[in-house]
């Protein structure tokens, strides 16, 4: 009949609280670790998929670079050939100009002279593009030269004296 009373001490309460918090902490850590494991599995799958797709892409890119290098080599060869042809054409042009240029100019000048001579003989007058001959001046004794012309004559006379 005696009833025994149960008293819980402060240390026991503190122990129970620590145990409850510890259990909550462990359960949170377990959930976090489970999610981290899922994330790592997904990351591993993603890396494997990227690797499977990247290897063929890298092979294609490498083939494209090799092809581009081949084309660049071909273009370089063509450019050097074009440069050689250009220098040959320049040399040929200067050779032709020096060989035929002088004689052609002489033939053209001779033809022009012949045409002018034939034109003069047939009409008996100077050709249309030929300037008229200046008329001969007659000197009249005792006549004075106009003042405008006198200045020019004086300048010419001074120049002639200096020379």
Phi, psi and omega in degrees: 000351172284133175260131182264132179265140183254119177248134179258133182276166180296326180292322179293320178296316179297321179295318180294316178298317179297320181295318179295312179298321178298318179296319179295317180297316180296319180294320176297317179296323179295317179296317180297318179294324178295317179293321177298321178295319177297317179297318179294322177296317179295319178296319179298317177297318180297315179297320179295317179295317179297320178297318179296324180275331184285326182298311177295323178297319178294322177295317178296318179296320178296319177296320179295320179294318177297318179296318179297320179296321178297316179295320178297319177298320178295315180297321178298318178296318179296317181297319179292324176295318179296321179296319179295317179296321179297316180293323177294319179295322178295316179296318179296318179299315180292325178294314180297318181296318181286329182283312186258343185298307182299308179298323180295321178295319179295319178296318180296318179295320178296316178299319179296315179297321179295317180298317179296319181294319178294321179296322180290318182293322183287324182262335181079003179237164178296153179296159185296326183273356180275133180290149179292146180289142178291144180287150179282138180269143175253141181264128177253124183287134177092354179267141181264152179276139178304154187297325181297320180283331180299319180297319180292321179294321180295320178296317180295319180296319178296319179296317181295324180293323181290324183286000000 
